């Protein structure tokens, strides 16, 4: 199931970052995702009651086309769940 990230997802969501990350950066990104006036959004793929994939995206203008396009900032699927086309389903959803 694909859905928007909600406030209760913070701990599960923050565990996805294996790169060096501090609490300030995580809190800032989390705030952006839940701010309806900010361009960054987040969705997740839930399987067996657990978030196993995430995608952060935003709408941005493409001047050469005179239109808005989607930009995928982050896409990650837990290693144990790879090979199940979860990333493909997240991208298709967007």
Order of alpha helices (4+ residues) and beta strands (2+ residues): beta-alpha-alpha-beta-beta-beta-alpha
